[in-house]
Amino acid sequence: MAKVKITQVRSKIRRPGNQKKTLEALGLRRIGQVVEHEGTPSIMGMIKTVEHLISVEEI
């Protein structure tokens, strides 16, 4: 699987609880923070849930 680099670009304030929890599960806690994950189906589903709050690029 390819690795993906995920950067939080928008705030989680005033977002539904499931989106806040998804960001936390991805390891994102603040704007500008970058994490790397394997592109597994579960991670890709999490990315889909919060795609409007993050930017994603494949490595």
mmCIF file of the N, C-alpha and C atoms, coordinates in Angstrom:
data_MODEL
# 
_entry.id   MODEL 
# 
loop_
_atom_site.group_PDB 
_atom_site.id 
_atom_site.type_symbol 
_atom_site.label_atom_id 
_atom_site.label_alt_id 
_atom_site.label_comp_id 
_atom_site.label_asym_id 
_atom_site.label_entity_id 
_atom_site.label_seq_id 
_atom_site.pdbx_PDB_ins_code 
_atom_site.Cartn_x 
_atom_site.Cartn_y 
_atom_site.Cartn_z 
_atom_site.occupancy 
_atom_site.B_iso_or_equiv 
_atom_site.pdbx_formal_charge 
_atom_site.auth_seq_id 
_atom_site.auth_comp_id 
_atom_site.auth_asym_id 
_atom_site.auth_atom_id 
_atom_site.pdbx_PDB_model_num 
ATOM 1   N N  . MET A 1 1  ? 0.833   -1.183 0.000  1.00 0.00 ? 1  MET A N  1 
ATOM 2   C CA . MET A 1 1  ? 0.000   0.000  0.000  1.00 0.00 ? 1  MET A CA 1 
ATOM 3   C C  . MET A 1 1  ? 0.879   1.247  0.000  1.00 0.00 ? 1  MET A C  1 
ATOM 4   N N  . ALA A 1 2  ? 0.362   2.279  -0.612 1.00 0.00 ? 2  ALA A N  1 
ATOM 5   C CA . ALA A 1 2  ? 1.082   3.543  -0.655 1.00 0.00 ? 2  ALA A CA 1 
ATOM 6   C C  . ALA A 1 2  ? 0.900   4.286  0.666  1.00 0.00 ? 2  ALA A C  1 
ATOM 7   N N  . LYS A 1 3  ? 1.876   5.091  0.993  1.00 0.00 ? 3  LYS A N  1 
ATOM 8   C CA . LYS A 1 3  ? 1.750   5.942  2.180  1.00 0.00 ? 3  LYS A CA 1 
ATOM 9   C C  . LYS A 1 3  ? 1.049   7.227  1.772  1.00 0.00 ? 3  LYS A C  1 
ATOM 10  N N  . VAL A 1 4  ? 0.318   7.816  2.697  1.00 0.00 ? 4  VAL A N  1 
ATOM 11  C CA . VAL A 1 4  ? -0.334  9.100  2.471  1.00 0.00 ? 4  VAL A CA 1 
ATOM 12  C C  . VAL A 1 4  ? 0.094   10.069 3.555  1.00 0.00 ? 4  VAL A C  1 
ATOM 13  N N  . LYS A 1 5  ? 0.295   11.312 3.153  1.00 0.00 ? 5  LYS A N  1 
ATOM 14  C CA . LYS A 1 5  ? 0.652   12.390 4.078  1.00 0.00 ? 5  LYS A CA 1 
ATOM 15  C C  . LYS A 1 5  ? -0.593  13.243 4.249  1.00 0.00 ? 5  LYS A C  1 
ATOM 16  N N  . ILE A 1 6  ? -1.046  13.386 5.488  1.00 0.00 ? 6  ILE A N  1 
ATOM 17  C CA . ILE A 1 6  ? -2.286  14.094 5.794  1.00 0.00 ? 6  ILE A CA 1 
ATOM 18  C C  . ILE A 1 6  ? -1.957  15.335 6.614  1.00 0.00 ? 6  ILE A C  1 
ATOM 19  N N  . THR A 1 7  ? -2.469  16.488 6.177  1.00 0.00 ? 7  THR A N  1 
ATOM 20  C CA . THR A 1 7  ? -2.253  17.747 6.870  1.00 0.00 ? 7  THR A CA 1 
ATOM 21  C C  . THR A 1 7  ? -3.606  18.347 7.226  1.00 0.00 ? 7  THR A C  1 
ATOM 22  N N  . GLN A 1 8  ? -3.782  18.748 8.485  1.00 0.00 ? 8  GLN A N  1 
ATOM 23  C CA . GLN A 1 8  ? -5.025  19.421 8.876  1.00 0.00 ? 8  GLN A CA 1 
ATOM 24  C C  . GLN A 1 8  ? -4.932  20.877 8.438  1.00 0.00 ? 8  GLN A C  1 
ATOM 25  N N  . VAL A 1 9  ? -5.920  21.340 7.665  1.00 0.00 ? 9  VAL A N  1 
ATOM 26  C CA . VAL A 1 9  ? -5.889  22.704 7.140  1.00 0.00 ? 9  VAL A CA 1 
ATOM 27  C C  . VAL A 1 9  ? -7.049  23.561 7.651  1.00 0.00 ? 9  VAL A C  1 
ATOM 28  N N  . ARG A 1 10 ? -8.071  22.935 8.250  1.00 0.00 ? 10 ARG A N  1 
ATOM 29  C CA . ARG A 1 10 ? -9.188  23.693 8.791  1.00 0.00 ? 10 ARG A CA 1 
ATOM 30  C C  . ARG A 1 10 ? -9.481  23.221 10.205 1.00 0.00 ? 10 ARG A C  1 
ATOM 31  N N  . SER A 1 11 ? -10.126 24.086 10.972 1.00 0.00 ? 11 SER A N  1 
ATOM 32  C CA . SER A 1 11 ? -10.414 23.818 12.376 1.00 0.00 ? 11 SER A CA 1 
ATOM 33  C C  . SER A 1 11 ? -11.527 22.792 12.554 1.00 0.00 ? 11 SER A C  1 
ATOM 34  N N  . LYS A 1 12 ? -11.462 22.074 13.678 1.00 0.00 ? 12 LYS A N  1 
ATOM 35  C CA . LYS A 1 12 ? -12.528 21.129 14.014 1.00 0.00 ? 12 LYS A CA 1 
ATOM 36  C C  . LYS A 1 12 ? -13.600 21.770 14.891 1.00 0.00 ? 12 LYS A C  1 
ATOM 37  N N  . ILE A 1 13 ? -13.463 23.039 15.204 1.00 0.00 ? 13 ILE A N  1 
ATOM 38  C CA . ILE A 1 13 ? -14.464 23.754 15.990 1.00 0.00 ? 13 ILE A CA 1 
ATOM 39  C C  . ILE A 1 13 ? -15.762 23.827 15.185 1.00 0.00 ? 13 ILE A C  1 
ATOM 40  N N  . ARG A 1 14 ? -16.890 23.622 15.855 1.00 0.00 ? 14 ARG A N  1 
ATOM 41  C CA . ARG A 1 14 ? -18.221 23.642 15.244 1.00 0.00 ? 14 ARG A CA 1 
ATOM 42  C C  . ARG A 1 14 ? -18.417 22.530 14.220 1.00 0.00 ? 14 ARG A C  1 
ATOM 43  N N  . ARG A 1 15 ? -17.778 21.400 14.442 1.00 0.00 ? 15 ARG A N  1 
ATOM 44  C CA . ARG A 1 15 ? -17.952 20.223 13.585 1.00 0.00 ? 15 ARG A CA 1 
ATOM 45  C C  . ARG A 1 15 ? -18.640 19.132 14.394 1.00 0.00 ? 15 ARG A C  1 
ATOM 46  N N  . PRO A 1 16 ? -19.330 18.217 13.728 1.00 0.00 ? 16 PRO A N  1 
ATOM 47  C CA . PRO A 1 16 ? -19.984 17.111 14.458 1.00 0.00 ? 16 PRO A CA 1 
ATOM 48  C C  . PRO A 1 16 ? -18.961 16.260 15.204 1.00 0.00 ? 16 PRO A C  1 
ATOM 49  N N  . GLY A 1 17 ? -19.418 15.609 16.238 1.00 0.00 ? 17 GLY A N  1 
ATOM 50  C CA . GLY A 1 17 ? -18.546 14.801 17.079 1.00 0.00 ? 17 GLY A CA 1 
ATOM 51  C C  . GLY A 1 17 ? -17.805 13.711 16.334 1.00 0.00 ? 17 GLY A C  1 
ATOM 52  N N  . ASN A 1 18 ? -18.463 13.079 15.345 1.00 0.00 ? 18 ASN A N  1 
ATOM 53  C CA . ASN A 1 18 ? -17.781 12.000 14.627 1.00 0.00 ? 18 ASN A CA 1 
ATOM 54  C C  . ASN A 1 18 ? -16.589 12.527 13.832 1.00 0.00 ? 18 ASN A C  1 
ATOM 55  N N  . GLN A 1 19 ? -16.669 13.756 13.321 1.00 0.00 ? 19 GLN A N  1 
ATOM 56  C CA . GLN A 1 19 ? -15.548 14.338 12.590 1.00 0.00 ? 19 GLN A CA 1 
ATOM 57  C C  . GLN A 1 19 ? -14.402 14.686 13.539 1.00 0.00 ? 19 GLN A C  1 
ATOM 58  N N  . LYS A 1 20 ? -14.715 15.201 14.713 1.00 0.00 ? 20 LYS A N  1 
ATOM 59  C CA . LYS A 1 20 ? -13.690 15.499 15.710 1.00 0.00 ? 20 LYS A CA 1 
ATOM 60  C C  . LYS A 1 20 ? -12.958 14.226 16.124 1.00 0.00 ? 20 LYS A C  1 
ATOM 61  N N  . LYS A 1 21 ? -13.721 13.159 16.368 1.00 0.00 ? 21 LYS A N  1 
ATOM 62  C CA . LYS A 1 21 ? -13.127 11.893 16.776 1.00 0.00 ? 21 LYS A CA 1 
ATOM 63  C C  . LYS A 1 21 ? -12.290 11.281 15.660 1.00 0.00 ? 21 LYS A C  1 
ATOM 64  N N  . THR A 1 22 ? -12.720 11.466 14.417 1.00 0.00 ? 22 THR A N  1 
ATOM 65  C CA . THR A 1 22 ? -11.961 10.938 13.283 1.00 0.00 ? 22 THR A CA 1 
ATOM 66  C C  . THR A 1 22 ? -10.618 11.648 13.165 1.00 0.00 ? 22 THR A C  1 
ATOM 67  N N  . LEU A 1 23 ? -10.601 12.976 13.341 1.00 0.00 ? 23 LEU A N  1 
ATOM 68  C CA . LEU A 1 23 ? -9.334  13.713 13.311 1.00 0.00 ? 23 LEU A CA 1 
ATOM 69  C C  . LEU A 1 23 ? -8.405  13.219 14.416 1.00 0.00 ? 23 LEU A C  1 
ATOM 70  N N  . GLU A 1 24 ? -8.941  13.012 15.607 1.00 0.00 ? 24 GLU A N  1 
ATOM 71  C CA . GLU A 1 24 ? -8.133  12.512 16.718 1.00 0.00 ? 24 GLU A CA 1 
ATOM 72  C C  . GLU A 1 24 ? -7.591  11.120 16.406 1.00 0.00 ? 24 GLU A C  1 
ATOM 73  N N  . ALA A 1 25 ? -8.423  10.279 15.807 1.00 0.00 ? 25 ALA A N  1 
ATOM 74  C CA . ALA A 1 25 ? -7.997  8.916  15.474 1.00 0.00 ? 25 ALA A CA 1 
ATOM 75  C C  . ALA A 1 25 ? -6.896  8.926  14.413 1.00 0.00 ? 25 ALA A C  1 
ATOM 76  N N  . LEU A 1 26 ? -6.919  9.908  13.537 1.00 0.00 ? 26 LEU A N  1 
ATOM 77  C CA . LEU A 1 26 ? -5.860  10.044 12.533 1.00 0.00 ? 26 LEU A CA 1 
ATOM 78  C C  . LEU A 1 26 ? -4.579  10.617 13.144 1.00 0.00 ? 26 LEU A C  1 
ATOM 79  N N  . GLY A 1 27 ? -4.677  11.161 14.351 1.00 0.00 ? 27 GLY A N  1 
ATOM 80  C CA . GLY A 1 27 ? -3.504  11.725 15.017 1.00 0.00 ? 27 GLY A CA 1 
ATOM 81  C C  . GLY A 1 27 ? -3.356  13.214 14.814 1.00 0.00 ? 27 GLY A C  1 
ATOM 82  N N  . LEU A 1 28 ? -4.425  13.873 14.339 1.00 0.00 ? 28 LEU A N  1 
ATOM 83  C CA . LEU A 1 28 ? -4.382  15.316 14.085 1.00 0.00 ? 28 LEU A CA 1 
ATOM 84  C C  . LEU A 1 28 ? -5.023  16.061 15.244 1.00 0.00 ? 28 LEU A C  1 
ATOM 85  N N  . ARG A 1 29 ? -4.276  16.993 15.811 1.00 0.00 ? 29 ARG A N  1 
ATOM 86  C CA . ARG A 1 29 ? -4.772  17.739 16.953 1.00 0.00 ? 29 ARG A CA 1 
ATOM 87  C C  . ARG A 1 29 ? -4.805  19.247 16.723 1.00 0.00 ? 29 ARG A C  1 
ATOM 88  N N  . ARG A 1 30 ? -4.073  19.742 15.730 1.00 0.00 ? 30 ARG A N  1 
ATOM 89  C CA . ARG A 1 30 ? -4.062  21.186 15.485 1.00 0.00 ? 30 ARG A CA 1 
ATOM 90  C C  . ARG A 1 30 ? -3.843  21.466 13.998 1.00 0.00 ? 30 ARG A C  1 
ATOM 91  N N  . ILE A 1 31 ? -4.204  22.659 13.593 1.00 0.00 ? 31 ILE A N  1 
ATOM 92  C CA . ILE A 1 31 ? -4.045  23.063 12.199 1.00 0.00 ? 31 ILE A CA 1 
ATOM 93  C C  . ILE A 1 31 ? -2.558  23.107 11.861 1.00 0.00 ? 31 ILE A C  1 
ATOM 94  N N  . GLY A 1 32 ? -2.220  22.576 10.704 1.00 0.00 ? 32 GLY A N  1 
ATOM 95  C CA . GLY A 1 32 ? -0.834  22.562 10.260 1.00 0.00 ? 32 GLY A CA 1 
ATOM 96  C C  . GLY A 1 32 ? -0.085  21.300 10.630 1.00 0.00 ? 32 GLY A C  1 
ATOM 97  N N  . GLN A 1 33 ? -0.662  20.481 11.486 1.00 0.00 ? 33 GLN A N  1 
ATOM 98  C CA . GLN A 1 33 ? -0.001  19.235 11.881 1.00 0.00 ? 33 GLN A CA 1 
ATOM 99  C C  . GLN A 1 33 ? -0.050  18.239 10.730 1.00 0.00 ? 33 GLN A C  1 
ATOM 100 N N  . VAL A 1 34 ? 1.042   17.505 10.547 1.00 0.00 ? 34 VAL A N  1 
ATOM 101 C CA . VAL A 1 34 ? 1.161   16.538 9.462  1.00 0.00 ? 34 VAL A CA 1 
ATOM 102 C C  . VAL A 1 34 ? 1.405   15.152 10.044 1.00 0.00 ? 34 VAL A C  1 
ATOM 103 N N  . VAL A 1 35 ? 0.691   14.155 9.518  1.00 0.00 ? 35 VAL A N  1 
ATOM 104 C CA . VAL A 1 35 ? 0.897   12.761 9.913  1.00 0.00 ? 35 VAL A CA 1 
ATOM 105 C C  . VAL A 1 35 ? 0.998   11.915 8.648  1.00 0.00 ? 35 VAL A C  1 
ATOM 106 N N  . GLU A 1 36 ? 1.642   10.763 8.776  1.00 0.00 ? 36 GLU A N  1 
ATOM 107 C CA . GLU A 1 36 ? 1.747   9.820  7.673  1.00 0.00 ? 36 GLU A CA 1 
ATOM 108 C C  . GLU A 1 36 ? 1.119   8.501  8.084  1.00 0.00 ? 36 GLU A C  1 
ATOM 109 N N  . HIS A 1 37 ? 0.353   7.913  7.171  1.00 0.00 ? 37 HIS A N  1 
ATOM 110 C CA . HIS A 1 37 ? -0.287  6.625  7.399  1.00 0.00 ? 37 HIS A CA 1 
ATOM 111 C C  . HIS A 1 37 ? -0.180  5.795  6.134  1.00 0.00 ? 37 HIS A C  1 
ATOM 112 N N  . GLU A 1 38 ? -0.335  4.481  6.296  1.00 0.00 ? 38 GLU A N  1 
ATOM 113 C CA . GLU A 1 38 ? -0.478  3.591  5.146  1.00 0.00 ? 38 GLU A CA 1 
ATOM 114 C C  . GLU A 1 38 ? -1.868  3.833  4.543  1.00 0.00 ? 38 GLU A C  1 
ATOM 115 N N  . GLY A 1 39 ? -1.989  3.678  3.252  1.00 0.00 ? 39 GLY A N  1 
ATOM 116 C CA . GLY A 1 39 ? -3.263  3.921  2.578  1.00 0.00 ? 39 GLY A CA 1 
ATOM 117 C C  . GLY A 1 39 ? -4.190  2.728  2.629  1.00 0.00 ? 39 GLY A C  1 
ATOM 118 N N  . THR A 1 40 ? -4.495  2.238  3.831  1.00 0.00 ? 40 THR A N  1 
ATOM 119 C CA . THR A 1 40 ? -5.387  1.092  3.992  1.00 0.00 ? 40 THR A CA 1 
ATOM 120 C C  . THR A 1 40 ? -6.837  1.534  3.790  1.00 0.00 ? 40 THR A C  1 
ATOM 121 N N  . PRO A 1 41 ? -7.745  0.611  3.531  1.00 0.00 ? 41 PRO A N  1 
ATOM 122 C CA . PRO A 1 41 ? -9.151  0.983  3.350  1.00 0.00 ? 41 PRO A CA 1 
ATOM 123 C C  . PRO A 1 41 ? -9.745  1.720  4.551  1.00 0.00 ? 41 PRO A C  1 
ATOM 124 N N  . SER A 1 42 ? -9.361  1.337  5.767  1.00 0.00 ? 42 SER A N  1 
ATOM 125 C CA . SER A 1 42 ? -9.910  2.025  6.941  1.00 0.00 ? 42 SER A CA 1 
ATOM 126 C C  . SER A 1 42 ? -9.423  3.468  7.025  1.00 0.00 ? 42 SER A C  1 
ATOM 127 N N  . ILE A 1 43 ? -8.155  3.688  6.732  1.00 0.00 ? 43 ILE A N  1 
ATOM 128 C CA . ILE A 1 43 ? -7.610  5.056  6.733  1.00 0.00 ? 43 ILE A CA 1 
ATOM 129 C C  . ILE A 1 43 ? -8.244  5.877  5.624  1.00 0.00 ? 43 ILE A C  1 
ATOM 130 N N  . MET A 1 44 ? -8.445  5.280  4.451  1.00 0.00 ? 44 MET A N  1 
ATOM 131 C CA . MET A 1 44 ? -9.056  6.007  3.341  1.00 0.00 ? 44 MET A CA 1 
ATOM 132 C C  . MET A 1 44 ? -10.503 6.383  3.674  1.00 0.00 ? 44 MET A C  1 
ATOM 133 N N  . GLY A 1 45 ? -11.207 5.540  4.420  1.00 0.00 ? 45 GLY A N  1 
ATOM 134 C CA . GLY A 1 45 ? -12.561 5.873  4.859  1.00 0.00 ? 45 GLY A CA 1 
ATOM 135 C C  . GLY A 1 45 ? -12.566 7.035  5.833  1.00 0.00 ? 45 GLY A C  1 
ATOM 136 N N  . MET A 1 46 ? -11.576 7.062  6.733  1.00 0.00 ? 46 MET A N  1 
ATOM 137 C CA . MET A 1 46 ? -11.459 8.190  7.671  1.00 0.00 ? 46 MET A CA 1 
ATOM 138 C C  . MET A 1 46 ? -11.171 9.482  6.906  1.00 0.00 ? 46 MET A C  1 
ATOM 139 N N  . ILE A 1 47 ? -10.300 9.388  5.913  1.00 0.00 ? 47 ILE A N  1 
ATOM 140 C CA . ILE A 1 47 ? -9.968  10.557 5.103  1.00 0.00 ? 47 ILE A CA 1 
ATOM 141 C C  . ILE A 1 47 ? -11.211 11.083 4.406  1.00 0.00 ? 47 ILE A C  1 
ATOM 142 N N  . LYS A 1 48 ? -12.034 10.193 3.876  1.00 0.00 ? 48 LYS A N  1 
ATOM 143 C CA . LYS A 1 48 ? -13.267 10.583 3.191  1.00 0.00 ? 48 LYS A CA 1 
ATOM 144 C C  . LYS A 1 48 ? -14.205 11.327 4.127  1.00 0.00 ? 48 LYS A C  1 
ATOM 145 N N  . THR A 1 49 ? -14.245 10.911 5.406  1.00 0.00 ? 49 THR A N  1 
ATOM 146 C CA . THR A 1 49 ? -15.130 11.535 6.389  1.00 0.00 ? 49 THR A CA 1 
ATOM 147 C C  . THR A 1 49 ? -14.754 12.990 6.661  1.00 0.00 ? 49 THR A C  1 
ATOM 148 N N  . VAL A 1 50 ? -13.459 13.299 6.665  1.00 0.00 ? 50 VAL A N  1 
ATOM 149 C CA . VAL A 1 50 ? -13.008 14.653 7.023  1.00 0.00 ? 50 VAL A CA 1 
ATOM 150 C C  . VAL A 1 50 ? -12.243 15.324 5.874  1.00 0.00 ? 50 VAL A C  1 
ATOM 151 N N  . GLU A 1 51 ? -12.546 14.948 4.629  1.00 0.00 ? 51 GLU A N  1 
ATOM 152 C CA . GLU A 1 51 ? -11.785 15.472 3.500  1.00 0.00 ? 51 GLU A CA 1 
ATOM 153 C C  . GLU A 1 51 ? -11.863 16.992 3.358  1.00 0.00 ? 51 GLU A C  1 
ATOM 154 N N  . HIS A 1 52 ? -12.906 17.630 3.896  1.00 0.00 ? 52 HIS A N  1 
ATOM 155 C CA . HIS A 1 52 ? -13.046 19.077 3.818  1.00 0.00 ? 52 HIS A CA 1 
ATOM 156 C C  . HIS A 1 52 ? -12.195 19.795 4.873  1.00 0.00 ? 52 HIS A C  1 
ATOM 157 N N  . LEU A 1 53 ? -11.594 19.059 5.816  1.00 0.00 ? 53 LEU A N  1 
ATOM 158 C CA . LEU A 1 53 ? -10.782 19.657 6.874  1.00 0.00 ? 53 LEU A CA 1 
ATOM 159 C C  . LEU A 1 53 ? -9.288  19.385 6.689  1.00 0.00 ? 53 LEU A C  1 
ATOM 160 N N  . ILE A 1 54 ? -8.927  18.523 5.733  1.00 0.00 ? 54 ILE A N  1 
ATOM 161 C CA . ILE A 1 54 ? -7.547  18.101 5.575  1.00 0.00 ? 54 ILE A CA 1 
ATOM 162 C C  . ILE A 1 54 ? -7.106  18.209 4.122  1.00 0.00 ? 54 ILE A C  1 
ATOM 163 N N  . SER A 1 55 ? -5.797  18.120 3.906  1.00 0.00 ? 55 SER A N  1 
ATOM 164 C CA . SER A 1 55 ? -5.271  17.937 2.560  1.00 0.00 ? 55 SER A CA 1 
ATOM 165 C C  . SER A 1 55 ? -4.464  16.645 2.581  1.00 0.00 ? 55 SER A C  1 
ATOM 166 N N  . VAL A 1 56 ? -4.522  15.909 1.471  1.00 0.00 ? 56 VAL A N  1 
ATOM 167 C CA . VAL A 1 56 ? -3.904  14.586 1.396  1.00 0.00 ? 56 VAL A CA 1 
ATOM 168 C C  . VAL A 1 56 ? -3.010  14.522 0.173  1.00 0.00 ? 56 VAL A C  1 
ATOM 169 N N  . GLU A 1 57 ? -1.812  13.958 0.340  1.00 0.00 ? 57 GLU A N  1 
ATOM 170 C CA . GLU A 1 57 ? -0.954  13.689 -0.807 1.00 0.00 ? 57 GLU A CA 1 
ATOM 171 C C  . GLU A 1 57 ? -0.299  12.337 -0.628 1.00 0.00 ? 57 GLU A C  1 
ATOM 172 N N  . GLU A 1 58 ? -0.145  11.638 -1.733 1.00 0.00 ? 58 GLU A N  1 
ATOM 173 C CA . GLU A 1 58 ? 0.489   10.327 -1.684 1.00 0.00 ? 58 GLU A CA 1 
ATOM 174 C C  . GLU A 1 58 ? 1.998   10.498 -1.715 1.00 0.00 ? 58 GLU A C  1 
ATOM 175 N N  . ILE A 1 59 ? 2.669   9.619  -1.005 1.00 0.00 ? 59 ILE A N  1 
ATOM 176 C CA . ILE A 1 59 ? 4.139   9.665  -0.958 1.00 0.00 ? 59 ILE A CA 1 
ATOM 177 C C  . ILE A 1 59 ? 4.663   8.532  -1.796 1.00 0.00 ? 59 ILE A C  1 
# 
